Amino acid sequence: MSSMARVWGAMARGGVGPSSLRRRKATSLLMHRATGFQPRPSLSRPWHLHVAGISTDNIKTTKHNEPPSTSSKEILTSLASYLWPHGTSKEALAVKSRVAVSVGLLVAGKLINIQVPFLFKELVDLMGTSAASPEAALVAVPVSLVLGYGLARFSANAFQELRAAVFAKVAQGTIRQVGRRVFEHLHTLDLRFHLNRQTGALARTIDRGSRSIDFVLRSLLFSVVPTALEIGLVSGIMAHQFGWEYAAITMGTLTAYTGFTIVVTQWRTDIRRRMNKLENDASGHVIDSLMNYETVKYFNNEAHEATKYDATIKQYQDASLTTQTSLSFLNAGQNAIFSAGLTAVMYLATQGIVDGHLTVGDLVLVNGLLFQLSIPLNFIGSVYRDVRQSVVDMEAMFALQAVPSSIPPPSFATSLSSSSLTRSPKSITFENVSFGYRPDQPILNGTSFTVPAGRTVAVVGSSGSGKSTILRLLYRFYDADGGRVLVDGADVRDLPIDDLRRLIAVVPQDTVLFNDSIAYNIGYGNLSASRDDIVHAAKVAQIHDSIVQFRDGYDTKVGERGLKLSGGEKQRVAIARAMLKDAPVLLFDEATSALDSETEHEIVKQFKAIGLHKTTVIIAHRLSTIQDADEIVVLDKGRVVERGTHVELVDRQGGKYAEMWHRQQHSKASRHGDKEKE
């Protein structure tokens, strides 16, 4: 009987389940690896940026690991690169052509739009020079001017709408690319980051940032430069047609308007930041409370949760009211400045008519040009204000892309060729490994042991001794502070992380499932698996009979985090998922702790039948489940204090394992005696 089968035989009395891992003898072929997003990190593990959704409580920051920041200039430069991407690929050329057409439509629309006040002036002047009777006036007005006026207004608006339609694909494509980059980068970050984050606040950060991208892109291309061009054009016409006084008032109004807008908007930006933070807090509290729904019910704390939420919403409400009040102040000030400038120019024009050197049409032209200028002026205010607010919304999202992972890619990667990715077992070695989740709290302290290829080693110890940490270091959720973790003699830090993880299948103690179907969650172990493969894995994991009793069978939704399934059902889904991966190394962390003895026994028989030959590491609390392991490693305070077979360790008088074994046997006997008395 293989060692794996012996262990599963013992597990019929309460234990662990299989999964698989594969890897060849590490080759010496060395190659540089391109790192993509992240720069090469330092050897020390950096602490993560305090952006919305990421907690940095109790985290020390030094000069060498200060959180990265993203400036407004960097954000706008990054967005501009999406408007005119590098390269001559089909996609890049398509984006460039759409941007070029959009700019052409913009220029055409502006040139046509500037003609509208002149056409209106001509109409008014012709009307004024006609005979007194209405009939004579109608005859005097050329029909072409009326048609031209209407056509100019229609064309200007048509070009604007057509430009928006052409540019929409560019904006939406950018939102998609940025969103995907952020999403992919989040999956490259280490476990430390995800333990510190707040899911609800992080989701709000990405959502707000994504919604702001479209506005900022349109503003960059269709507001900032065109507005400056139109203001200069109108001011030049005013100076040429009417004199420097008109141009001076126009430019003075513009300067005062812009200066007031910038000053007030800078003040409002800080208010907006605070409002965003409070919104993140409220969103995070809602998700945290709902995800802990059962805990709230267990302790009758519904009122407490509602009070906490109301307090957060009250703070958000106050910040929102301050934001709205400041916006009203900004709008009122802008309106006052523009109205003052308009009044001054209209007064000069009226005096010109009285003096006889201006016509009524000139008055209409001055009024039309100023109101034409009011649109860009409003854009200067609203665009600057909204771009600033949008940049604030995007700061945290773009800052996520600057968060480095504490798991650096290998500078010289040991390549795993296709021949290495076989089902042959791999050896695992921990060589004087030291590690701590915090610098002042070491978990492993000089831990050393070896799991020979194809053998089964169990790791036991009291809570906090570092058992689960061993699995996390092997899977490179973290890197060791000292020593080495080796797979077939190759340091895991020198292996491409994707290749390493393809060799390992994990059945965790706390199984979390996607809010999708049972079939999807089992098939997640091998995305190319057929439905027959999924059903076979479910049968091996002894969950098939339960699944077919559900109304929707394998298409049954499991709920968020798998809450619609029992603990035992979730663990069996996890076992089936690991089975489907078929990797040569199996890691079990109390993998069958939620299963009853009968189900465990049936699973054991299935594994014996298919004759698995894997390198297996089992983290166990119930010692009866690992009696037939090839070797048992006993941890205490991060050190290996004993190792040997079950028989050897039990016979060792005064040993740690013998003490744990006798304690569990005594507890089991006591429970059995109590049941007999009942």
Summary of the structure (lengths in Angstrom):
residues: 678
radius of gyration: 35.5
end to end distance: 39.7
largest distance: 125.1
contacts: 2222
relative contact order: 0.14
helix: 63%
strand: 11%
